[in-house]
Amino acid sequence: MRALICDAFGPIDALRVGELPDPAPGPGEVVIRVSAAGVNFYDTLIVQGKYQVRPPAPFSPGGEIAGTVVAVGEGVDHLRVGERVCAFTSYGGYAETCRAKASQTWRLPDAVGFEAAAAGLVAYGTAWFGLHDRARMKAGETVLVLGAAGGVGLAAVQIARAAGARVIAAAGSPERLALCREAGAEVLIDYVHEDLKEAVKAATGGRGADVVVDVVGGAFTEAALRATAWRGRVLIIGFAAGEIPRIPANLLLLKGCEAMGVFWDELMRREPEAAAAQVGAILAGFADGSLVPRVTGTYPLSRSREALFALARREAPGKLVVLPGEKNDND
């Protein structure tokens, strides 16, 4: 099968499109013909050996896929060949076929397309877990989203608004903030040109945000923490800015607030029933149109490396998707 191949941990430009052996399902696994694969920040890390998961080489990145089941392993009785599904695989998704654990594979409602499923599974799963489970978000609360124009950010904006929260979106350009407004954000902050803490304080009458969704890290984490309300909750999701922040513990004490990690991958491993319930709610939102993944770019397999570059350089708002079955002139 054709795939984007990582022969050894290293830079993105060392990746190549080539041939890998067709996967076969083991016990408790399925093989999926990949119609669409979401592009995530961790994909840029896993090929460099900087992610928690370190696959044996050669391998293909891509941990979020949607497609059709083509083979079923021993012990799998809830999925059948021919069914439309989405799955979380950690890696292997930038390929024509991919092996997945049956416990991390879910049937797609008829109304949900492959691109939407591949674009939304990880982003909405992460945002849902963070907001509803970890932060215990309530209607009427104020939610501040950092990096709000990215995949997880836009998902958080939509999920918070659907739950009746007021959303403050922070992003780095007018174009990105326009996407946030379309997703339902009520207050927009350009945190490249505005003081984040002061802007949040002004938007909340000095009270601060009840929940902070932080996928950026760096200096923005402390600024957001300083703009957090009494009993606020800060969700630590990622470090797109490249720097892992050190949180001043005195701020947690003075504000009576919490800083909590959000690692959806681990939820699926440790609490598969809880993860499945969340995925079910998300797919229902995709089906009825209350949640809409924002796909801003699609790439054939031959150009999948470009998608990773675009994400690593923070050039792509919304969500990018690789389409392994789509051809272009180079295929």
Secondary structure, 3 states (H helix, E strand, C coil): CEEEEECCCCCHHHCEEEECCCCCCCCCEEEEEEEEEECCHHHHHHCCCCCCCCCCCCECCCCEEEEEEEEECCCCCCCCCCCEEEEECCCCCCECEEEEEHHHEEECCCCCCHHHHHHHHHHHHHHHHHHHHHCCCCCCCEEEEECCCEHHHHHHHHHHHHCCCEEEEEECCHHHHHHHHHHCCCEEEECCCCCHHHHHHHHCCCCCEEEEEECCCCHHHHHHHHCEEEEEEEEECCCCCCCCCCCCHHHHHHHCCEEEECCHHHHHHHCHHHHHHHHHHHHHHHHHCCCCCCEEEEEEHHHHHHHHHHHHCCCCCEEEEEECCCCCCCC
